[in-house]
Amino acid sequence: MYKKPEIIFILVAIFIKIFLVNTLSVSFEYDWIYQMWHFIDVEYLKKDLLKSLYYFHYQPPVFNLFLGLILKQKVINPESLLYFAFNLMTIGMFGGMFFYYKARTKRKMIYVLFPVIFLFSPQTIIYENWPIYTWTSSFLILMGYFCLAKIKKKLMLKSLMFFSVMALLILSRSAFHPVFYIFFLLFFSLKYRTNFKEFIIGATIPSLIILSIMIKNKIEFGFAGVGSGLGFSLYKIVSKKDLDNRIQQSNGELDDIMKITPVKSISTYLRNEEAIYSEKHKRIGLLNEEFKSTRKKFGDEFSVNLGNIHYLDLAKRYQKGALYLIKNYPLEYIERVSKALIMFFKPSWDHGFGVENNRNTLAGYMDFFYLESLRLKVENLIYKVRKPWPLRDGIALSSYLITPFFYGLCLFLILLRFKNKSLNIFKLEEKYVFSLVTIVYLVSVSSLIELAENDRYRVMIDPMVFVTLISLLIFKLDKKSRVKQA
């Protein structure tokens, strides 16, 4: 069991962290629950939660459910409860890292230092104070890793816990397509084919929940997925170079809608007589309203109601236009994908929106923690050059290289273990299979369909990659130590 000094250490570290965050005047960005397009209008979340979740086609339902339950309860101030929930996820990740490392090594420096680095990192402080689905996804992915690492013998329990966590992830963040989930279903099915009954009992309920959401979307909205916004993301990754001429030359295949940056209000795309609603849609405000109830406070841009039924067709039009540009101008697409890959690995605190306030607040702390200003000065003394987009002159070049280096090292060490297992993926530890597939999946998907939020996509897997890398390094260090002793 856990020892008293370990619990005291964890509590002291958490107390110091809370004191530091308050001293630095970091703010909890609560207003973003009103401004994010991906969230249902808070009035619907409070008053008509289940119906709203059913009809909100743009985003999977779990994060909106989580947000709605917090808003509906009357016991604790919703902002305070949401703040507590996000910080509790950080504490869970920190404690999980501490005991996971401690179970694998006697080196106190490792199982004390690295969880503390995670807890006090500027990235952790920034994203635990931005109440959107990025940090909840980080938590779920790391918990998925721990499920595979901790539960060794009880296959039914392991299957139930792992696939429940994965179902929550799939139904929280549309970046994780059901295909991601299906891969692990197939992997477990083949690996445990001799214990298939035990495995399938554990995986059935979470799998049926995902399937039911997909069937519901097919029946109600005509698509068999968990979210409908792919076309809006694809728009960002394609080149809009010489767009007017390309539209004219396309013989109607390339839609004029590509001239409009998504996502705008319905009236931007459709005249009043074109915005037709069925009798059913007219009875459901979420499907026919153009803006959220917070429009007066946050303006048109941050108050668009993406639950409006017409965004289904608009997203399809954007998707068709994007695919046309990818097919006919593949080299430009490849160039954009390469830039998206760079953006995937750029510093997470340099994200374009949502983190600006706390990023500025933590500027001095980030310089201390990352040595950002010092590295930039040294680089400029050695060789100063204007950096091309998406790199920025105000950020050290090494800041764009550190993360891909550690990701590359992590992948290399996993592949090395894979090679040691005679390239048999079923002999490779499940936690490393999960890490490998998750990294490859998210790097690929985010770079192929997104050119704006890639760095925030990466934050979702950073804690898992951090734990995986340290775990593999522990194995290497202890292996060398055992060889020397022998």
C-alpha positions as CSV (number, residue, x, y, z in Angstrom):
1,M,0.0,0.0,0.0
2,Y,0.9,3.7,-0.3
3,K,3.3,4.9,2.5
4,K,2.6,8.0,4.6
5,P,5.7,9.9,3.4
6,E,4.6,9.4,-0.3
7,I,1.1,10.8,0.4
8,I,2.6,13.7,2.3
9,F,5.0,14.5,-0.6
10,I,2.1,14.5,-3.1
11,L,0.0,16.8,-0.9
12,V,2.9,19.2,-0.3
13,A,3.7,19.3,-4.1
14,I,0.0,20.0,-4.8
15,F,-0.1,22.7,-2.1
16,I,3.0,24.4,-3.5
17,K,1.5,24.3,-7.0
18,I,-1.7,25.9,-5.9
19,F,0.2,28.6,-4.1
20,L,2.4,29.2,-7.2
21,V,-0.5,29.5,-9.6
22,N,-2.3,32.0,-7.3
23,T,0.9,34.0,-6.8
24,L,1.3,34.2,-10.6
25,S,-2.3,35.4,-10.9
26,V,-3.2,32.7,-13.5
27,S,-6.9,32.9,-14.4
28,F,-9.3,30.1,-15.0
29,E,-10.7,30.9,-18.5
30,Y,-14.3,30.1,-17.7
31,D,-15.8,32.4,-20.4
32,W,-14.7,29.9,-23.0
33,I,-17.6,27.6,-22.1
34,Y,-19.8,30.4,-23.8
35,Q,-17.5,31.1,-26.7
36,M,-16.4,27.7,-28.1
37,W,-18.5,26.7,-31.1
38,H,-18.2,23.1,-30.0
39,F,-20.2,23.7,-26.9
40,I,-24.0,23.8,-26.8
41,D,-25.6,27.1,-25.7
42,V,-25.4,27.0,-21.9
43,E,-29.1,27.8,-21.6
44,Y,-29.9,24.5,-23.4
45,L,-27.3,22.7,-21.2
46,K,-29.1,24.0,-18.1
47,K,-32.7,23.6,-19.1
48,D,-32.9,20.9,-21.8
49,L,-29.7,18.8,-21.5
50,L,-30.6,15.4,-22.9
51,K,-32.6,16.7,-25.8
52,S,-29.8,19.1,-26.7
53,L,-27.2,16.3,-26.6
54,Y,-29.4,14.2,-28.8
55,Y,-29.8,16.8,-31.5
56,F,-26.3,18.4,-31.4
57,H,-24.7,16.9,-34.5
58,Y,-21.5,18.9,-34.7
59,Q,-19.6,17.4,-31.8
60,P,-19.7,14.1,-29.8
61,P,-21.8,14.4,-26.7
62,V,-19.7,13.5,-23.7
63,F,-17.9,16.8,-23.0
64,N,-21.2,18.7,-23.4
65,L,-22.8,16.2,-21.0
66,F,-20.0,16.8,-18.5
67,L,-20.4,20.5,-18.9
68,G,-24.2,20.3,-18.6
69,L,-24.2,18.3,-15.4
70,I,-21.9,20.9,-13.8
71,L,-24.1,23.7,-14.9
72,K,-27.3,22.0,-13.8
73,Q,-26.3,21.2,-10.3
74,K,-27.3,23.7,-7.6
75,V,-24.9,22.9,-4.8
76,I,-21.6,24.4,-5.9
77,N,-20.9,27.4,-8.1
78,P,-20.4,26.0,-11.6
79,E,-17.2,27.9,-12.3
80,S,-15.7,26.7,-9.0
81,L,-16.8,23.1,-9.6
82,L,-15.4,23.1,-13.2
83,Y,-12.1,24.6,-11.9
84,F,-11.9,21.9,-9.3
85,A,-12.7,19.1,-11.8
86,F,-9.9,20.3,-14.2
87,N,-7.4,20.6,-11.4
88,L,-8.4,17.2,-10.1
89,M,-7.6,15.7,-13.5
90,T,-4.1,17.2,-13.2
91,I,-3.7,15.8,-9.7
92,G,-4.8,12.4,-11.0
93,M,-2.2,12.4,-13.7
94,F,0.5,13.6,-11.3
95,G,-0.3,10.9,-8.7
96,G,-0.6,8.3,-11.4
97,M,2.9,9.2,-12.7
98,F,4.4,9.1,-9.3
99,F,3.1,5.6,-8.3
100,Y,3.6,4.2,-11.8
101,Y,7.3,5.3,-11.9
102,K,7.8,4.2,-8.3
103,A,6.6,0.7,-9.1
104,R,9.2,0.4,-11.9
105,T,12.3,1.8,-10.3
106,K,14.1,2.4,-7.0
107,R,15.6,5.6,-8.3
108,K,14.0,8.3,-6.2
109,M,15.2,11.0,-8.5
110,I,13.1,9.5,-11.3
111,Y,9.8,8.9,-9.5
112,V,10.0,12.2,-7.7
113,L,11.5,14.6,-10.3
114,F,9.5,13.7,-13.4
115,P,6.0,13.9,-11.9
116,V,7.0,17.3,-10.4
117,I,8.2,18.5,-13.8
118,F,4.8,17.6,-15.3
119,L,2.9,19.2,-12.4
120,F,4.7,22.5,-12.5
121,S,5.2,22.8,-16.3
122,P,3.7,25.9,-17.9
123,Q,1.9,23.7,-20.4
124,T,0.1,21.9,-17.5
125,I,-0.8,25.2,-15.8
126,I,-2.1,26.8,-19.1
127,Y,-4.3,23.9,-20.2
128,E,-5.7,22.9,-16.8
129,N,-7.0,26.5,-16.7
130,W,-8.6,26.4,-20.2
131,P,-11.9,24.5,-19.7
132,I,-12.2,22.9,-23.1
133,Y,-11.9,19.2,-24.2
134,T,-8.1,19.3,-24.7
135,W,-7.2,18.6,-21.0
136,T,-10.0,16.1,-20.5
137,S,-8.6,14.2,-23.5
138,S,-5.1,14.3,-22.1
139,F,-6.4,12.8,-18.9
140,L,-8.4,10.1,-20.6
141,I,-5.5,9.0,-22.9
142,L,-3.1,8.8,-19.9
143,M,-5.7,6.8,-18.0
144,G,-6.0,4.5,-21.0
145,Y,-2.3,3.9,-20.8
146,F,-2.4,3.2,-17.1
147,C,-5.2,0.7,-17.6
148,L,-3.1,-1.3,-19.9
149,A,0.0,-0.9,-17.7
150,K,-1.6,-1.7,-14.3
151,I,-4.1,-4.4,-15.0
152,K,-2.2,-7.6,-15.9
153,K,-4.3,-10.7,-15.1
154,K,-8.0,-9.8,-15.1
155,L,-8.8,-9.5,-18.8
156,M,-12.5,-8.7,-18.4
157,L,-11.7,-5.9,-16.0
158,K,-8.9,-4.6,-18.2
159,S,-11.1,-4.7,-21.2
160,L,-14.0,-2.9,-19.5
161,M,-11.8,-0.2,-18.0
162,F,-9.7,0.4,-21.1
163,F,-12.6,0.4,-23.7
164,S,-14.7,2.5,-21.3
165,V,-12.0,5.2,-21.2
166,M,-11.6,5.0,-25.0
167,A,-15.3,5.3,-25.5
168,L,-15.3,8.5,-23.4
169,L,-12.4,9.8,-25.5
170,I,-14.1,9.0,-28.8
171,L,-17.4,10.5,-27.6
172,S,-15.6,13.6,-26.3
173,R,-13.3,14.6,-29.1
174,S,-14.1,14.2,-32.8
175,A,-10.3,14.1,-33.6
176,F,-10.5,10.5,-32.4
177,H,-12.5,8.7,-35.1
178,P,-14.3,5.4,-34.2
179,V,-11.6,3.8,-36.5
180,F,-9.1,4.5,-33.7
181,Y,-11.3,2.5,-31.3
182,I,-12.0,-0.3,-33.8
183,F,-8.2,-0.8,-34.2
184,F,-7.9,-1.7,-30.5
185,L,-11.0,-3.9,-30.6
186,L,-9.4,-5.9,-33.4
187,F,-6.0,-6.0,-31.7
188,F,-7.4,-7.3,-28.4
189,S,-9.7,-9.7,-30.3
190,L,-6.7,-11.3,-32.0
191,K,-4.3,-11.2,-29.1
192,Y,-6.9,-12.8,-26.7
193,R,-8.7,-15.1,-29.1
194,T,-8.2,-18.0,-26.7
195,N,-10.0,-15.9,-24.0
196,F,-12.3,-14.1,-26.4
197,K,-15.4,-14.5,-24.2
198,E,-13.7,-12.8,-21.2
199,F,-12.5,-9.9,-23.4
200,I,-15.7,-9.4,-25.3
201,I,-17.8,-9.2,-22.1
202,G,-15.7,-6.3,-20.9
203,A,-15.7,-4.5,-24.3
204,T,-19.4,-4.9,-25.1
205,I,-21.0,-2.1,-23.2
206,P,-18.6,0.8,-24.3
207,S,-18.7,-0.5,-27.9
208,L,-22.5,-0.5,-27.9
209,I,-22.6,3.0,-26.6
210,I,-20.4,4.3,-29.5
211,L,-22.5,2.3,-32.0
212,S,-25.8,3.7,-30.7
213,I,-24.5,7.3,-31.1
214,M,-23.4,6.5,-34.7
215,I,-26.8,4.9,-35.5
216,K,-28.6,7.8,-34.0
217,N,-26.6,10.2,-36.2
218,K,-27.3,8.1,-39.3
219,I,-31.1,8.0,-38.6
220,E,-31.4,11.7,-37.6
221,F,-28.8,13.4,-39.8
222,G,-27.7,11.0,-42.5
223,F,-24.0,10.4,-41.4
224,A,-22.7,7.4,-39.5
225,G,-20.1,9.2,-37.3
226,V,-19.8,10.9,-34.0
227,G,-19.4,14.5,-35.3
228,S,-20.2,16.4,-38.5
229,G,-17.5,19.0,-38.8
230,L,-14.9,17.3,-41.0
231,G,-15.5,19.7,-43.9
232,F,-14.7,22.8,-41.8
233,S,-11.4,21.3,-40.7
234,L,-10.4,20.2,-44.2
235,Y,-11.0,23.8,-45.5
236,K,-8.0,24.9,-43.3
237,I,-5.5,22.4,-44.7
238,V,-6.1,23.1,-48.5
239,S,-4.5,26.0,-50.4
240,K,-6.8,28.9,-51.4
241,K,-4.2,30.2,-53.9
242,D,-5.8,31.7,-57.1
243,L,-9.2,30.6,-55.8
244,D,-11.4,32.7,-58.0
245,N,-9.9,31.4,-61.2
246,R,-10.0,27.8,-60.0
247,I,-13.7,28.1,-59.2
248,Q,-14.3,29.4,-62.7
249,Q,-12.3,26.6,-64.3
250,S,-13.9,23.9,-62.3
251,N,-17.2,23.8,-64.2
252,G,-19.2,24.0,-61.1
253,E,-17.3,21.3,-59.2
254,L,-15.6,23.8,-56.9
255,D,-18.2,25.7,-54.7
256,D,-18.2,29.4,-54.2
257,I,-18.5,28.6,-50.5
258,M,-14.7,28.1,-50.5
259,K,-14.3,31.9,-50.6
260,I,-15.8,32.2,-47.1
261,T,-13.7,31.2,-44.1
262,P,-15.7,28.9,-41.9
263,V,-17.5,29.0,-39.5
264,K,-19.8,32.0,-40.1
265,S,-23.4,32.5,-39.2
266,I,-26.1,30.9,-41.3
267,S,-27.2,34.2,-42.8
268,T,-23.7,34.6,-44.2
269,Y,-24.3,31.6,-46.5
270,L,-28.1,31.5,-47.0
271,R,-30.7,34.1,-47.7
272,N,-33.8,34.0,-45.5
273,E,-35.8,32.2,-48.2
274,E,-33.1,29.6,-48.5
275,A,-32.8,28.8,-44.8
276,I,-35.8,26.4,-44.8
277,Y,-36.7,24.5,-41.7
278,S,-39.1,21.5,-41.4
279,E,-41.8,21.5,-38.9
280,K,-39.7,19.3,-36.7
281,H,-36.7,21.6,-36.9
282,K,-38.9,24.6,-36.1
283,R,-39.9,23.0,-32.8
284,I,-36.3,22.4,-31.7
285,G,-34.4,25.6,-31.1
286,L,-31.0,24.0,-31.3
287,L,-31.7,23.1,-34.9
288,N,-33.0,26.4,-36.2
289,E,-31.4,29.2,-34.1
290,E,-28.6,31.1,-35.8
291,F,-26.8,32.3,-32.7
292,K,-26.4,31.3,-29.0
293,S,-28.1,33.3,-26.3
294,T,-24.7,34.9,-25.4
295,R,-24.4,36.8,-28.7
296,K,-24.8,40.3,-27.1
297,K,-21.9,39.7,-24.8
298,F,-19.5,37.8,-27.1
299,G,-20.5,39.0,-30.5
300,D,-21.3,37.1,-33.7
301,E,-18.0,35.3,-34.2
302,F,-18.0,33.5,-30.8
303,S,-21.8,32.9,-30.7
304,V,-22.5,30.9,-33.8
305,N,-24.8,28.0,-33.0
306,L,-23.2,25.0,-34.8
307,G,-26.2,22.9,-33.8
308,N,-28.2,24.6,-36.6
309,I,-29.4,21.9,-39.1
310,H,-28.0,23.8,-42.1
311,Y,-24.4,23.3,-41.0
312,L,-24.7,19.7,-42.0
313,D,-25.0,20.6,-45.6
314,L,-22.5,23.5,-45.4
315,A,-19.9,21.1,-43.9
316,K,-20.4,18.7,-46.8
317,R,-20.0,21.5,-49.3
318,Y,-16.7,22.6,-47.7
319,Q,-15.6,18.9,-47.6
320,K,-16.4,18.5,-51.3
321,G,-14.5,21.7,-52.2
322,A,-11.5,20.7,-50.1
323,L,-11.3,17.3,-51.7
324,Y,-11.5,18.8,-55.1
325,L,-8.5,21.1,-54.3
326,I,-6.5,18.2,-52.8
327,K,-7.2,16.0,-55.9
328,N,-6.4,18.7,-58.4
329,Y,-3.5,20.5,-56.6
330,P,-1.8,17.7,-54.7
331,L,1.6,19.4,-54.4
332,E,0.1,22.4,-52.7
333,Y,-1.7,20.1,-50.3
334,I,1.5,18.3,-49.5
335,E,3.2,21.7,-48.8
336,R,0.4,22.6,-46.4
337,V,0.6,19.2,-44.7
338,S,4.3,19.7,-44.1
339,K,3.5,23.1,-42.5
340,A,0.8,21.4,-40.4
341,L,3.4,18.9,-39.2
342,I,5.6,21.8,-38.1
343,M,2.7,23.4,-36.3
344,F,2.0,20.1,-34.6
345,F,5.3,20.3,-32.9
346,K,5.4,24.0,-32.1
347,P,5.3,25.1,-28.5
348,S,1.8,24.4,-27.0
349,W,1.8,27.7,-25.2
350,D,2.1,29.5,-28.6
351,H,-1.4,28.4,-29.5
352,G,-3.3,31.0,-31.6
353,F,-6.3,31.7,-29.3
354,G,-7.7,30.8,-25.9
355,V,-4.4,30.8,-24.0
356,E,-3.2,34.3,-24.7
357,N,-4.0,35.7,-21.3
358,N,-2.3,33.0,-19.2
359,R,0.6,32.8,-21.7
360,N,1.3,36.5,-21.1
361,T,0.8,36.1,-17.4
362,L,3.3,33.2,-17.3
363,A,5.9,34.9,-19.7
364,G,8.5,35.3,-16.9
365,Y,7.8,31.8,-15.5
366,M,8.1,30.2,-18.9
367,D,11.4,31.9,-19.5
368,F,12.6,30.5,-16.2
369,F,11.2,27.0,-16.8
370,Y,12.1,26.7,-20.5
371,L,15.0,29.1,-20.8
372,E,13.2,30.5,-23.8
373,S,14.6,34.0,-23.9
374,L,18.1,32.7,-23.1
375,R,18.0,30.2,-25.9
376,L,16.7,32.8,-28.4
377,K,19.5,35.2,-27.5
378,V,22.1,32.5,-27.9
379,E,20.7,31.4,-31.3
380,N,20.5,35.0,-32.5
381,L,24.2,35.6,-31.5
382,I,25.2,32.5,-33.4
383,Y,23.0,32.9,-36.5
384,K,20.1,35.3,-36.9
385,V,17.8,34.7,-39.7
386,R,14.1,35.6,-40.5
387,K,12.1,32.5,-39.9
388,P,9.5,31.4,-42.5
389,W,5.8,30.8,-41.4
390,P,4.7,28.9,-39.4
391,L,7.9,29.5,-37.4
392,R,8.0,32.8,-35.5
393,D,11.0,35.1,-35.0
394,G,10.1,35.7,-31.3
395,I,10.4,32.0,-30.5
396,A,13.7,30.1,-30.4
397,L,14.3,27.6,-33.2
398,S,15.2,25.0,-30.6
399,S,11.7,25.3,-29.2
400,Y,10.4,23.8,-32.5
401,L,13.0,21.0,-32.3
402,I,12.8,19.9,-28.7
403,T,9.3,18.3,-28.9
404,P,9.9,16.3,-32.1
405,F,13.2,15.1,-30.7
406,F,11.5,13.6,-27.7
407,Y,8.7,12.2,-29.7
408,G,11.2,10.7,-32.1
409,L,13.2,9.2,-29.2
410,C,10.0,7.8,-27.8
411,L,9.0,6.1,-31.1
412,F,12.6,4.9,-31.6
413,L,12.6,3.2,-28.1
414,I,9.2,1.6,-28.7
415,L,10.3,0.3,-32.1
416,L,13.5,-1.0,-30.5
417,R,11.3,-3.1,-28.1
418,F,9.2,-4.1,-31.0
419,K,12.3,-5.4,-32.8
420,N,13.3,-7.3,-29.6
421,K,9.9,-9.0,-29.7
422,S,10.7,-10.4,-33.2
423,L,8.5,-7.7,-34.8
424,N,5.4,-9.4,-33.4
425,I,3.0,-6.7,-32.3
426,F,1.1,-9.2,-30.1
427,K,4.3,-9.8,-28.0
428,L,4.9,-6.0,-27.5
429,E,3.5,-4.7,-24.3
430,E,0.0,-3.4,-24.7
431,K,0.8,0.0,-23.3
432,Y,3.5,0.5,-25.9
433,V,1.2,-0.6,-28.7
434,F,-1.3,2.0,-27.4
435,S,1.4,4.7,-27.3
436,L,2.7,3.8,-30.8
437,V,-0.7,3.7,-32.5
438,T,-1.9,6.9,-30.7
439,I,1.1,8.9,-31.6
440,V,1.1,7.8,-35.3
441,Y,-2.6,8.3,-35.5
442,L,-2.8,11.8,-34.1
443,V,0.3,13.1,-35.9
444,S,-1.1,11.8,-39.2
445,V,-4.7,12.8,-38.8
446,S,-4.1,16.2,-37.4
447,S,-1.5,17.1,-40.1
448,L,-3.7,15.7,-42.9
449,I,-6.9,17.5,-42.0
450,E,-6.0,20.5,-39.8
451,L,-3.8,23.6,-40.1
452,A,-4.6,25.8,-37.1
453,E,-5.0,23.7,-33.9
454,N,-2.3,21.0,-34.4
455,D,-0.3,22.0,-31.4
456,R,-3.4,21.8,-29.2
457,Y,-4.1,18.4,-30.7
458,R,-0.6,17.3,-29.6
459,V,-1.3,18.4,-26.0
460,M,-3.8,15.6,-25.8
461,I,-1.1,13.0,-26.0
462,D,1.9,14.9,-24.4
463,P,1.3,13.4,-20.9
464,M,1.1,9.9,-22.3
465,V,4.2,10.4,-24.4
466,F,6.0,11.8,-21.4
467,V,5.1,8.8,-19.3
468,T,6.0,6.3,-22.1
469,L,9.4,7.9,-22.7
470,I,10.4,7.9,-19.1
471,S,9.1,4.3,-18.7
472,L,11.3,3.2,-21.6
473,L,14.3,5.1,-20.3
474,I,13.9,3.6,-16.8
475,F,13.9,0.1,-18.5
476,K,17.1,1.0,-20.3
477,L,18.8,2.4,-17.2
478,D,17.9,-0.5,-15.0
479,K,18.9,-3.0,-17.7
480,K,22.4,-1.5,-17.9
481,S,22.6,-1.5,-14.1
482,R,21.7,-5.1,-13.9
483,V,24.3,-5.9,-16.6
484,K,27.0,-4.1,-14.7
485,Q,26.1,-5.9,-11.4
486,A,26.3,-9.2,-13.2
